[in-house]
C-alpha cells in the first residue's frame, strides 16, 4: 500500500478546507467514510486513519484507482445517484417491479 496515497488523503482531510479541489474530490470519492477519516485526521489519530483508509483501499479497487488519479492531478468522473423508494434507477429512469 502506498503511504504516499494515504498521506495525500490525510493532508486533504486534515486541512478541512471546503472549496479546495483535492478536499472536495476526495470527499466525493470516499462518501460517508470521509467523515470518519476527517475526524481521525483532525484529532491527529494518524494510525487509526491509516488503518481505516488502508482497509478501504484494499477492499475497493475503484476508490483506490480514483484516489490515485486525483493524486496525479487527473480529472475523474463520479456519478452520484440518490435512490429513494422502491424500484431500480436505470439511466435516470425509475423502474418499479410489480
DSSP file (Angstrom, degrees, kcal/mol; ACC not computed):
  #  RESIDUE AA STRUCTURE BP1 BP2  ACC     N-H-->O    O-->H-N    N-H-->O    O-->H-N    TCO  KAPPA ALPHA  PHI   PSI    X-CA   Y-CA   Z-CA
    1    1 A X              0   0    0      0, 0.0     2,-0.7     0, 0.0     3,-0.1   0.000 360.0 360.0 360.0 134.4    0.0    0.0    0.0
    2    2 A X     >  -     0   0    0      1,-0.2     4,-1.6     2,-0.0     3,-0.3  -0.614 360.0-164.4 -78.5 115.4    1.3    3.4   -1.0
    3    3 A X  H  > S+     0   0    0     -2,-0.7     4,-3.0     1,-0.2     5,-0.2   0.794  90.0  66.1 -67.0 -26.2    1.9    5.6    2.1
    4    4 A X  H  > S+     0   0    0      2,-0.2     4,-2.1     1,-0.2    -1,-0.2   0.920 102.4  46.2 -59.5 -42.6    2.1    8.5   -0.4
    5    5 A X  H  > S+     0   0    0     -3,-0.3     4,-2.2     2,-0.2    -2,-0.2   0.921 113.6  48.2 -66.2 -44.0   -1.6    8.0   -1.2
    6    6 A X  H  X S+     0   0    0     -4,-1.6     4,-2.6     1,-0.2    -2,-0.2   0.915 112.8  48.3 -63.1 -42.9   -2.6    7.7    2.4
    7    7 A X  H  X S+     0   0    0     -4,-3.0     4,-2.6     2,-0.2    -1,-0.2   0.861 108.9  54.7 -65.5 -35.7   -0.6   10.8    3.3
    8    8 A X  H  X S+     0   0    0     -4,-2.1     4,-1.8    -5,-0.2    -2,-0.2   0.935 112.3  42.5 -61.4 -47.5   -2.2   12.7    0.4
    9    9 A X  H  X S+     0   0    0     -4,-2.2     4,-2.7     2,-0.2     5,-0.2   0.895 113.2  53.4 -67.5 -40.2   -5.7   11.8    1.7
   10   10 A X  H  X S+     0   0    0     -4,-2.6     4,-2.9     1,-0.2     5,-0.2   0.928 108.1  49.8 -59.7 -46.3   -4.6   12.6    5.3
   11   11 A X  H  X S+     0   0    0     -4,-2.6     4,-1.5     1,-0.2    -1,-0.2   0.903 113.0  46.5 -61.3 -41.8   -3.3   16.1    4.3
   12   12 A X  H  X S+     0   0    0     -4,-1.8     4,-1.2     2,-0.2     5,-0.5   0.925 115.0  45.9 -66.9 -44.0   -6.6   16.9    2.5
   13   13 A X  H  < S+     0   0    0     -4,-2.7    -2,-0.2     1,-0.2     3,-0.2   0.894 112.3  51.1 -66.3 -39.9   -8.8   15.6    5.3
   14   14 A X  H  < S+     0   0    0     -4,-2.9    -1,-0.2    -5,-0.2    -2,-0.2   0.809 103.1  60.2 -68.0 -29.3   -6.7   17.4    7.9
   15   15 A X  H  < S-     0   0    0     -4,-1.5    -1,-0.2    -5,-0.2    -2,-0.2   0.884  81.4-164.7 -67.1 -37.6   -7.0   20.7    6.0
   16   16 A X     <  +     0   0    0     -4,-1.2     2,-1.0     1,-0.2    -3,-0.1   0.752  29.6 153.2  61.1  24.9  -10.7   20.7    6.2
   17   17 A X    >   -     0   0    0     -5,-0.5     3,-1.7     2,-0.0     7,-0.2  -0.745  33.1-155.1 -95.6  99.1  -10.9   23.3    3.5
   18   18 A X  T 3  S+     0   0    0     -2,-1.0     3,-0.1     1,-0.2     5,-0.0  -0.500  83.8  38.3 -67.1 138.1  -14.2   23.1    1.7
   19   19 A X  T 3  S+     0   0    0      1,-0.5     2,-0.4    -2,-0.2    -1,-0.2   0.183  83.7 122.1 100.2 -16.2  -13.7   24.5   -1.8
   20   20 A X    <>  -     0   0    0     -3,-1.7     4,-2.9     1,-0.1    -1,-0.5  -0.699  65.3-136.4 -76.4 127.9  -10.3   23.0   -2.1
   21   21 A X  H  > S+     0   0    0     -2,-0.4     4,-2.3     1,-0.2     5,-0.2   0.888 101.8  46.7 -57.1 -43.8  -10.4   20.8   -5.2
   22   22 A X  H  > S+     0   0    0      2,-0.2     4,-2.7     1,-0.2     5,-0.3   0.946 114.4  47.3 -64.5 -47.6   -8.5   17.9   -3.6
   23   23 A X  H  > S+     0   0    0     -6,-0.2     4,-2.3     1,-0.2    -2,-0.2   0.943 115.3  44.6 -58.4 -51.4  -10.6   18.0   -0.4
   24   24 A X  H  X S+     0   0    0     -4,-2.9     4,-1.8    -7,-0.2    -1,-0.2   0.888 115.4  47.5 -64.0 -40.4  -13.9   18.2   -2.3
   25   25 A X  H  X S+     0   0    0     -4,-2.3     4,-2.4    -5,-0.3    -1,-0.2   0.923 112.6  47.7 -68.5 -44.5  -12.9   15.5   -4.7
   26   26 A X  H  X S+     0   0    0     -4,-2.7     4,-2.6    -5,-0.2     5,-0.2   0.891 109.7  54.5 -63.2 -39.2  -11.7   13.1   -2.1
   27   27 A X  H  X S+     0   0    0     -4,-2.3     4,-1.5    -5,-0.3     7,-0.3   0.901 110.0  46.9 -61.3 -41.6  -14.8   13.7    0.0
   28   28 A X  H  < S+     0   0    0     -4,-1.8    -2,-0.2     2,-0.2    -1,-0.2   0.913 112.8  49.0 -65.9 -43.3  -16.9   12.7   -3.0
   29   29 A X  H  < S+     0   0    0     -4,-2.4    -2,-0.2     1,-0.2    -1,-0.2   0.916 117.5  39.5 -63.9 -44.0  -14.9    9.6   -3.8
   30   30 A X  H >< S-     0   0    0     -4,-2.6     3,-1.5     1,-0.2    -1,-0.2   0.657  86.7-175.9 -85.3 -16.3  -14.9    8.3   -0.2
   31   31 A X  T >X  -     0   0    0     -4,-1.5     3,-1.4     1,-0.3     4,-0.5  -0.295  68.1  -1.8  59.7-135.2  -18.5    9.2    0.6
   32   32 A X  H >> S+     0   0    0      1,-0.3     4,-0.9     2,-0.2     3,-0.7   0.771 127.6  67.1 -62.2 -27.9  -19.6    8.6    4.2
   33   33 A X  H <> S+     0   0    0     -3,-1.5     4,-2.4     1,-0.2    -1,-0.3   0.808  88.1  68.3 -63.0 -28.7  -16.2    7.1    5.1
   34   34 A X  H <> S+     0   0    0     -3,-1.4     4,-3.3    -7,-0.3     5,-0.2   0.876  92.3  58.1 -60.3 -38.1  -14.7   10.6    4.6
   35   35 A X  H <X S+     0   0    0     -3,-0.7     4,-1.8    -4,-0.5    -1,-0.2   0.917 109.5  44.3 -59.5 -43.9  -16.5   11.9    7.7
   36   36 A X  H  X S+     0   0    0     -4,-0.9     4,-2.2    -3,-0.2    -1,-0.2   0.941 115.2  47.8 -64.4 -47.2  -14.8    9.3    9.9
   37   37 A X  H  X S+     0   0    0     -4,-2.4     4,-2.6     1,-0.2    -2,-0.2   0.899 109.6  52.9 -62.2 -41.1  -11.4    9.8    8.3
   38   38 A X  H  X S+     0   0    0     -4,-3.3     4,-2.7     1,-0.2    -1,-0.2   0.894 108.1  51.4 -61.8 -39.7  -11.7   13.6    8.6
   39   39 A X  H  X S+     0   0    0     -4,-1.8     4,-1.6    -5,-0.2    -1,-0.2   0.919 110.5  48.1 -63.4 -43.8  -12.4   13.2   12.3
   40   40 A X  H  <>S+     0   0    0     -4,-2.2     5,-3.3     1,-0.2    -2,-0.2   0.908 113.0  49.0 -61.6 -41.9   -9.4   11.0   12.8
   41   41 A X  H ><5S+     0   0    0     -4,-2.6     3,-1.4     1,-0.2    -2,-0.2   0.925 111.3  47.9 -65.4 -45.1   -7.2   13.5   10.9
   42   42 A X  H 3<5S+     0   0    0     -4,-2.7    -1,-0.2     1,-0.3    -2,-0.2   0.777 112.7  49.2 -68.7 -25.9   -8.4   16.5   12.8
   43   43 A X  T 3<5S-     0   0    0     -4,-1.6    -1,-0.3    -5,-0.2    -2,-0.2   0.265 114.9-117.6 -94.7  10.8   -7.8   14.6   16.1
   44   44 A X  T < 5 +     0   0    0     -3,-1.4     2,-1.0     1,-0.2     3,-0.2   0.846  64.6 147.7  56.0  38.6   -4.3   13.6   15.0
   45   45 A X     >< +     0   0    0     -5,-3.3     4,-2.5     1,-0.2    -1,-0.2  -0.558  11.0 159.1 -98.2  66.1   -5.2    9.9   15.1
   46   46 A X  H  >  +     0   0    0     -2,-1.0     4,-3.1     1,-0.2     5,-0.2   0.866  67.0  53.0 -62.6 -41.2   -2.9    9.1   12.2
   47   47 A X  H  > S+     0   0    0     -3,-0.2     4,-2.3     2,-0.2    -1,-0.2   0.923 112.9  44.1 -62.8 -43.5   -2.6    5.4   13.0
   48   48 A X  H  > S+     0   0    0      2,-0.2     4,-2.6     1,-0.2     5,-0.2   0.918 113.7  51.5 -65.7 -43.5   -6.3    4.9   13.1
   49   49 A X  H  X S+     0   0    0     -4,-2.5     4,-2.7     1,-0.2     5,-0.3   0.946 111.2  47.9 -55.4 -51.0   -6.7    7.0    9.9
   50   50 A X  H  X S+     0   0    0     -4,-3.1     4,-2.6     1,-0.2    -2,-0.2   0.907 112.5  48.6 -59.0 -44.6   -4.1    4.9    8.1
   51   51 A X  H  X S+     0   0    0     -4,-2.3     4,-2.0    -5,-0.2    -1,-0.2   0.924 113.8  44.9 -63.7 -46.2   -5.7    1.6    9.2
   52   52 A X  H  X S+     0   0    0     -4,-2.6     4,-2.1     2,-0.2    -2,-0.2   0.937 116.7  44.9 -65.4 -46.7   -9.2    2.6    8.2
   53   53 A X  H  X S+     0   0    0     -4,-2.7     4,-2.8    -5,-0.2     5,-0.2   0.902 111.1  53.6 -66.5 -39.6   -8.1    4.0    4.8
   54   54 A X  H  X S+     0   0    0     -4,-2.6     4,-2.2    -5,-0.3    -1,-0.2   0.907 108.8  50.1 -60.5 -41.1   -5.8    1.1    4.1
   55   55 A X  H  X S+     0   0    0     -4,-2.0     4,-1.7     2,-0.2    -1,-0.2   0.916 111.2  48.6 -62.6 -43.8   -8.8   -1.3    4.7
   56   56 A X  H  X S+     0   0    0     -4,-2.1     4,-1.6     1,-0.2    -2,-0.2   0.936 112.5  48.2 -60.8 -47.1  -11.0    0.8    2.3
   57   57 A X  H  < S+     0   0    0     -4,-2.8     7,-0.2     1,-0.2    -1,-0.2   0.851 111.7  49.4 -65.1 -35.5   -8.3    0.8   -0.4
   58   58 A X  H  < S+     0   0    0     -4,-2.2    -1,-0.2    -5,-0.2    -2,-0.2   0.813 118.0  39.9 -71.9 -30.2   -7.7   -3.0   -0.1
   59   59 A X  H  < S+     0   0    0     -4,-1.7     2,-0.4     1,-0.2    -2,-0.2   0.585 117.2  46.3 -97.3 -11.9  -11.4   -3.7   -0.3
   60   60 A X     X  +     0   0    0     -4,-1.6     4,-2.0    -5,-0.1    -1,-0.2  -0.806  55.3 179.2-137.0  94.9  -12.5   -1.2   -3.0
   61   61 A X  H  > S+     0   0    0     -2,-0.4     4,-2.6     1,-0.2     5,-0.2   0.793  83.1  59.5 -65.7 -29.0  -10.2   -1.0   -6.1
   62   62 A X  H  > S+     0   0    0      2,-0.2     4,-2.6     1,-0.2    -1,-0.2   0.938 106.9  45.8 -65.8 -46.0  -12.4    1.6   -7.7
   63   63 A X  H  > S+     0   0    0      2,-0.2     4,-2.6     1,-0.2     5,-0.2   0.925 113.2  50.5 -61.8 -44.3  -11.9    4.0   -4.8
   64   64 A X  H  X S+     0   0    0     -4,-2.0     4,-2.2    -7,-0.2    -2,-0.2   0.931 111.8  47.5 -58.7 -46.4   -8.2    3.3   -4.8
   65   65 A X  H  X S+     0   0    0     -4,-2.6     4,-2.1     1,-0.2    -1,-0.2   0.907 112.1  49.1 -63.2 -43.0   -7.9    4.0   -8.5
   66   66 A X  H  X S+     0   0    0     -4,-2.6     4,-2.2     1,-0.2    -1,-0.2   0.908 111.6  48.8 -65.4 -41.5   -9.9    7.2   -8.3
   67   67 A X  H  X S+     0   0    0     -4,-2.6     4,-2.4     2,-0.2    -1,-0.2   0.886 109.9  52.0 -65.7 -37.9   -7.8    8.5   -5.4
   68   68 A X  H  X S+     0   0    0     -4,-2.2     4,-1.7    -5,-0.2    -1,-0.2   0.896 109.1  50.7 -63.7 -39.3   -4.6    7.6   -7.3
   69   69 A X  H  <>S+     0   0    0     -4,-2.1     5,-2.7     2,-0.2     4,-0.3   0.919 110.8  48.1 -64.1 -43.3   -5.9    9.6  -10.3
   70   70 A X  H ><5S+     0   0    0     -4,-2.2     3,-1.5     1,-0.2    -2,-0.2   0.903 108.3  54.7 -62.5 -41.1   -6.7   12.6   -8.1
   71   71 A X  H 3<5S+     0   0    0     -4,-2.4    -1,-0.2     1,-0.3    -2,-0.2   0.858 107.0  51.0 -61.5 -35.0   -3.2   12.4   -6.6
   72   72 A X  T 3<5S-     0   0    0     -4,-1.7    -1,-0.3    -5,-0.2    -2,-0.2   0.502 121.5-109.9 -79.9  -3.4   -1.7   12.5  -10.1
   73   73 A X  T < 5S+     0   0    0     -3,-1.5    -3,-0.2    -4,-0.3     2,-0.1   0.638  70.2 144.6  85.0  14.8   -3.8   15.6  -10.8
   74   74 A X      < -     0   0    0     -5,-2.7     2,-0.4    -6,-0.2    -1,-0.3  -0.465  51.6-113.4 -84.3 158.3   -6.1   13.8  -13.3
   75   75 A X        -     0   0    0     -2,-0.1     2,-0.3     2,-0.0    -1,-0.1  -0.730  32.5-167.5 -89.6 138.7   -9.8   14.5  -13.7
   76   76 A X        -     0   0    0     -2,-0.4     2,-0.5     2,-0.0   -10,-0.0  -0.881  16.0-132.6-123.1 159.3  -12.3   11.8  -12.7
   77   77 A X        -     0   0    0     -2,-0.3     2,-0.5     2,-0.0   -11,-0.0  -0.952  20.5-172.5-113.3 127.6  -16.0   11.4  -13.3
   78   78 A X        -     0   0    0     -2,-0.5     2,-0.7     2,-0.0   -49,-0.0  -0.979  11.8-155.3-121.3 126.3  -18.2   10.5  -10.4
   79   79 A X        -     0   0    0     -2,-0.5     2,-0.7     2,-0.0    -2,-0.0  -0.900  11.5-169.7-100.2 115.1  -21.9    9.6  -10.9
   80   80 A X        +     0   0    0     -2,-0.7     2,-0.5     2,-0.0    -2,-0.0  -0.889   9.9 177.2-110.1 104.1  -23.7   10.3   -7.6
   81   81 A X        -     0   0    0     -2,-0.7     2,-0.4     8,-0.0    -2,-0.0  -0.919  15.7-154.7-113.4 127.9  -27.2    8.9   -7.8
   82   82 A X        -     0   0    0     -2,-0.5     2,-0.5     2,-0.0    -2,-0.0  -0.847  10.4-164.6-101.5 137.0  -29.6    9.0   -4.9
   83   83 A X        +     0   0    0     -2,-0.4     2,-0.4     6,-0.0     4,-0.1  -0.977   9.8 175.7-125.8 127.1  -32.3    6.5   -4.8
   84   84 A X        +     0   0    0     -2,-0.5     2,-0.1     2,-0.1    -2,-0.0  -0.986  48.8   3.3-130.4 141.4  -35.4    6.6   -2.7
   85   85 A X  S    S-     0   0    0     -2,-0.4     2,-0.2     0, 0.0    -2,-0.0  -0.377  99.4 -30.0  87.2-165.6  -38.4    4.3   -2.5
   86   86 A X  S    S+     0   0    0     -2,-0.1    -2,-0.1     2,-0.1     2,-0.1  -0.483  94.7  43.4 -88.8 158.4  -39.0    1.0   -4.4
   87   87 A X  S    S-     0   0    0     -2,-0.2     2,-0.4     7,-0.1     9,-0.2  -0.265  80.6 -77.8 101.4 173.2  -37.6    0.1   -7.8
   88   88 A X  E     -A   95   0A   0      7,-2.4     7,-3.3    -2,-0.1     2,-0.6  -0.886  30.5-131.9-113.5 142.6  -34.3    0.4   -9.6
   89   89 A X  E     -A   94   0A   0     -2,-0.4     2,-0.5     5,-0.2     5,-0.2  -0.843  25.5-178.8 -92.2 124.6  -32.9    3.5  -11.2
   90   90 A X  E >  S-A   93   0A   0      3,-2.9     3,-2.2    -2,-0.6    -2,-0.0  -0.964  72.4 -26.0-126.2 113.6  -31.7    2.8  -14.7
   91   91 A X  T 3  S-     0   0    0     -2,-0.5    -1,-0.1     1,-0.3     3,-0.1   0.863 127.3 -49.1  50.7  40.6  -30.1    5.7  -16.6
   92   92 A X  T 3  S+     0   0    0      1,-0.3     2,-0.4     0, 0.0    -1,-0.3   0.345 116.0 113.8  87.0  -7.1  -32.2    8.1  -14.5
   93   93 A X  E <   -A   90   0A   0     -3,-2.2    -3,-2.9     2,-0.0     2,-0.5  -0.834  63.9-132.5-100.7 135.7  -35.5    6.3  -15.1
   94   94 A X  E     -A   89   0A   0     -2,-0.4     2,-0.6    -5,-0.2    -5,-0.2  -0.742  19.4-164.4 -88.8 125.3  -37.2    4.7  -12.1
   95   95 A X  E     -A   88   0A   0     -7,-3.3    -7,-2.4    -2,-0.5     2,-0.6  -0.942   0.9-162.3-112.9 120.4  -38.3    1.2  -12.8
   96   96 A X        -     0   0    0     -2,-0.6     2,-0.4    -9,-0.2    -9,-0.1  -0.898  10.0-146.1-105.6 123.1  -40.8   -0.3  -10.4
   97   97 A X              0   0    0     -2,-0.6   -10,-0.1     1,-0.1    -2,-0.0  -0.731 360.0 360.0 -89.7 132.9  -41.2   -4.1  -10.5
   98   98 A X              0   0    0     -2,-0.4    -1,-0.1     0, 0.0    -2,-0.0   0.380 360.0 360.0-112.6 360.0  -44.6   -5.4   -9.8
